[in-house]
Amino acid sequence: MSLRRTVVTALALVAAAGFWRVATAVPQDLDPLKAAPDTHKLAFENAFVRVLEVRVPPGKTEPMHQHPRRVVVYLSDFHTRTTERGGKPQENLRKAGLVRWSDPIVHQVENIGTTEGHVISVELK
């Protein structure tokens, strides 16, 4: 699946979810742009969405951070260990081209594989 088609699919899912839905505000200290600025970069923002490009190199552990409701687009295959606040670590194998919905989450992500994780996160406001 091409990058353009994957991103268009993600944006269509966001539109279908409804731009008018209000997500929980992200506290400044848990905002991924503040908590994990080395892996999260702002790609686009308007009154309805914030789009983050996320790159997590092998062996990197991101600090605890929070996301509102969002659509996640995986652009590379990679293996993570994710720990939600108050939860147990879970291993996930993500595949390039996967597009999924995510409810609000506070989590820590560790790339335990050998390839960089590359993700587009379309957060609802």
CORQUI-V192436 format. One record per pair of residues at least 12 apart in sequence whose ideal C-beta (glycine too) atoms are under 10 Angstrom apart, sorted by the first residue. I is the first residue (numbers start at 1). J is the second residue. If there is no record, write none. Layout:
BEGIN
i->I j->J
i->I j->J
END
This chain:
BEGIN
i->1 j->73
i->1 j->75
i->1 j->96
i->1 j->97
i->1 j->98
i->1 j->99
i->2 j->97
i->3 j->73
i->3 j->75
i->3 j->96
i->3 j->97
i->3 j->118
i->3 j->120
i->5 j->97
i->6 j->73
i->6 j->74
i->6 j->75
i->6 j->96
i->6 j->97
i->6 j->98
i->6 j->99
i->6 j->120
i->7 j->43
i->7 j->51
i->7 j->73
i->7 j->75
i->7 j->99
i->7 j->120
i->7 j->122
i->8 j->73
i->9 j->71
i->9 j->73
i->9 j->97
i->9 j->99
i->10 j->51
i->10 j->70
i->10 j->71
i->10 j->72
i->10 j->73
i->10 j->99
i->10 j->100
i->10 j->120
i->10 j->121
i->10 j->122
i->11 j->49
i->11 j->51
i->11 j->71
i->11 j->73
i->11 j->120
i->11 j->122
i->12 j->71
i->12 j->99
i->13 j->70
i->13 j->71
i->13 j->72
i->13 j->73
i->13 j->99
i->13 j->100
i->13 j->101
i->13 j->122
i->14 j->48
i->14 j->49
i->14 j->51
i->14 j->69
i->14 j->70
i->14 j->71
i->14 j->101
i->14 j->122
i->14 j->123
i->14 j->124
i->15 j->48
i->15 j->49
i->15 j->71
i->16 j->71
i->16 j->101
i->17 j->69
i->17 j->70
i->17 j->71
i->17 j->101
i->17 j->122
i->17 j->124
i->18 j->48
i->18 j->124
i->19 j->46
i->19 j->47
i->19 j->48
i->19 j->49
i->19 j->124
i->19 j->125
i->20 j->48
i->20 j->124
i->21 j->48
i->21 j->68
i->21 j->69
i->21 j->124
i->21 j->125
i->22 j->68
i->22 j->69
i->22 j->124
i->22 j->125
i->23 j->49
i->23 j->50
i->23 j->67
i->23 j->68
i->23 j->69
i->23 j->70
i->23 j->103
i->23 j->104
i->23 j->123
i->23 j->124
i->23 j->125
i->24 j->66
i->24 j->67
i->24 j->68
i->24 j->69
i->24 j->103
i->24 j->104
i->24 j->124
i->25 j->66
i->25 j->68
i->25 j->125
i->26 j->50
i->26 j->65
i->26 j->66
i->26 j->67
i->26 j->68
i->26 j->104
i->26 j->106
i->26 j->123
i->26 j->125
i->27 j->65
i->27 j->66
i->27 j->106
i->29 j->64
i->29 j->65
i->29 j->66
i->30 j->63
i->30 j->64
i->30 j->65
i->30 j->66
i->30 j->67
i->30 j->85
i->30 j->106
i->31 j->50
i->31 j->65
i->31 j->66
i->31 j->67
i->32 j->50
i->32 j->52
i->32 j->54
i->32 j->62
i->32 j->63
i->32 j->65
i->32 j->66
i->32 j->67
i->32 j->109
i->32 j->121
i->32 j->123
i->33 j->50
i->33 j->52
i->33 j->65
i->34 j->63
i->34 j->65
i->35 j->62
i->35 j->63
i->35 j->64
i->35 j->65
i->35 j->66
i->35 j->108
i->36 j->52
i->36 j->54
i->36 j->56
i->36 j->60
i->36 j->61
i->36 j->62
i->36 j->63
i->36 j->64
i->36 j->65
i->36 j->108
i->36 j->109
i->38 j->55
i->38 j->56
i->38 j->57
i->38 j->60
i->38 j->62
i->39 j->52
i->39 j->53
i->39 j->54
i->39 j->55
i->39 j->56
i->39 j->57
i->39 j->60
i->39 j->61
i->39 j->62
i->39 j->63
i->39 j->65
i->39 j->109
i->39 j->111
i->39 j->116
i->39 j->117
i->39 j->119
i->40 j->52
i->40 j->53
i->40 j->54
i->40 j->55
i->40 j->56
i->40 j->62
i->40 j->65
i->40 j->67
i->40 j->119
i->40 j->121
i->41 j->53
i->41 j->54
i->41 j->55
i->43 j->120
i->43 j->121
i->43 j->122
i->44 j->120
i->44 j->122
i->45 j->123
i->45 j->125
i->46 j->125
i->47 j->125
i->48 j->122
i->48 j->123
i->48 j->124
i->48 j->125
i->49 j->70
i->49 j->71
i->49 j->121
i->49 j->122
i->49 j->123
i->49 j->124
i->49 j->125
i->50 j->67
i->50 j->68
i->50 j->70
i->50 j->121
i->50 j->122
i->50 j->123
i->50 j->124
i->50 j->125
i->51 j->70
i->51 j->71
i->51 j->73
i->51 j->120
i->51 j->121
i->51 j->122
i->51 j->123
i->52 j->67
i->52 j->70
i->52 j->72
i->52 j->119
i->52 j->120
i->52 j->121
i->52 j->122
i->52 j->123
i->53 j->75
i->53 j->118
i->53 j->119
i->53 j->120
i->53 j->121
i->54 j->72
i->54 j->74
i->54 j->75
i->54 j->109
i->54 j->117
i->54 j->118
i->54 j->119
i->54 j->120
i->54 j->121
i->55 j->75
i->55 j->76
i->55 j->111
i->55 j->116
i->55 j->117
i->55 j->118
i->55 j->119
i->56 j->76
i->56 j->78
i->56 j->80
i->56 j->109
i->56 j->110
i->56 j->111
i->56 j->113
i->56 j->115
i->56 j->116
i->56 j->117
i->56 j->118
i->56 j->119
i->57 j->78
i->57 j->111
i->57 j->115
i->57 j->116
i->57 j->117
i->58 j->78
i->58 j->79
i->58 j->110
i->58 j->111
i->58 j->112
i->58 j->113
i->58 j->114
i->58 j->115
i->58 j->116
i->58 j->117
i->59 j->110
i->59 j->111
i->59 j->112
i->59 j->113
i->59 j->114
i->60 j->109
i->60 j->110
i->60 j->111
i->60 j->112
i->60 j->116
i->60 j->117
i->61 j->80
i->61 j->81
i->61 j->83
i->61 j->108
i->61 j->109
i->61 j->110
i->61 j->111
i->61 j->112
i->62 j->80
i->62 j->82
i->62 j->107
i->62 j->108
i->62 j->109
i->62 j->110
i->62 j->111
i->62 j->117
i->63 j->108
i->63 j->109
i->64 j->83
i->64 j->84
i->64 j->85
i->64 j->106
i->64 j->107
i->64 j->108
i->64 j->109
i->65 j->105
i->65 j->106
i->65 j->107
i->65 j->108
i->65 j->109
i->66 j->85
i->66 j->104
i->66 j->105
i->66 j->106
i->66 j->107
i->67 j->102
i->67 j->103
i->67 j->104
i->67 j->105
i->67 j->106
i->67 j->107
i->67 j->121
i->67 j->123
i->67 j->124
i->68 j->102
i->68 j->103
i->68 j->104
i->68 j->105
i->68 j->121
i->68 j->123
i->68 j->124
i->68 j->125
i->69 j->101
i->69 j->102
i->69 j->103
i->69 j->104
i->69 j->105
i->69 j->122
i->69 j->123
i->69 j->124
i->69 j->125
i->70 j->100
i->70 j->101
i->70 j->102
i->70 j->103
i->70 j->104
i->70 j->105
i->70 j->120
i->70 j->121
i->70 j->122
i->70 j->123
i->70 j->124
i->71 j->99
i->71 j->100
i->71 j->101
i->71 j->102
i->71 j->120
i->71 j->121
i->71 j->122
i->71 j->123
i->71 j->124
i->72 j->94
i->72 j->98
i->72 j->99
i->72 j->100
i->72 j->101
i->72 j->102
i->72 j->119
i->72 j->120
i->72 j->121
i->72 j->122
i->72 j->123
i->73 j->96
i->73 j->97
i->73 j->98
i->73 j->99
i->73 j->100
i->73 j->118
i->73 j->119
i->73 j->120
i->73 j->121
i->73 j->122
i->74 j->94
i->74 j->95
i->74 j->96
i->74 j->97
i->74 j->98
i->74 j->99
i->74 j->100
i->74 j->117
i->74 j->118
i->74 j->119
i->74 j->120
i->75 j->94
i->75 j->96
i->75 j->97
i->75 j->98
i->75 j->116
i->75 j->117
i->75 j->118
i->75 j->119
i->75 j->120
i->76 j->94
i->76 j->95
i->76 j->96
i->76 j->97
i->76 j->113
i->76 j->115
i->76 j->116
i->76 j->117
i->76 j->118
i->76 j->119
i->77 j->93
i->77 j->94
i->77 j->95
i->77 j->96
i->77 j->97
i->77 j->98
i->77 j->113
i->77 j->115
i->77 j->116
i->77 j->117
i->77 j->118
i->78 j->92
i->78 j->93
i->78 j->94
i->78 j->95
i->78 j->96
i->78 j->111
i->78 j->112
i->78 j->113
i->78 j->114
i->78 j->115
i->78 j->116
i->78 j->117
i->78 j->118
i->78 j->119
i->79 j->91
i->79 j->92
i->79 j->93
i->79 j->94
i->79 j->110
i->79 j->111
i->79 j->112
i->79 j->113
i->79 j->114
i->79 j->115
i->79 j->117
i->80 j->92
i->80 j->93
i->80 j->94
i->80 j->107
i->80 j->109
i->80 j->110
i->80 j->111
i->80 j->112
i->80 j->113
i->80 j->117
i->81 j->108
i->81 j->109
i->81 j->110
i->81 j->111
i->81 j->112
i->81 j->113
i->82 j->105
i->82 j->107
i->82 j->108
i->82 j->109
i->82 j->110
i->83 j->106
i->83 j->107
i->83 j->108
i->83 j->109
i->83 j->110
i->84 j->105
i->84 j->106
i->84 j->107
i->84 j->108
i->85 j->105
i->85 j->106
i->85 j->107
i->85 j->108
i->86 j->106
i->87 j->106
i->87 j->107
i->89 j->108
i->89 j->110
i->89 j->112
i->90 j->107
i->91 j->110
i->91 j->112
i->91 j->113
i->92 j->109
i->92 j->112
i->93 j->113
i->94 j->111
i->94 j->113
i->94 j->117
i->94 j->118
i->94 j->119
i->96 j->115
i->96 j->118
i->98 j->119
i->99 j->120
i->99 j->122
i->102 j->121
i->102 j->122
i->102 j->123
i->104 j->123
i->104 j->124
END
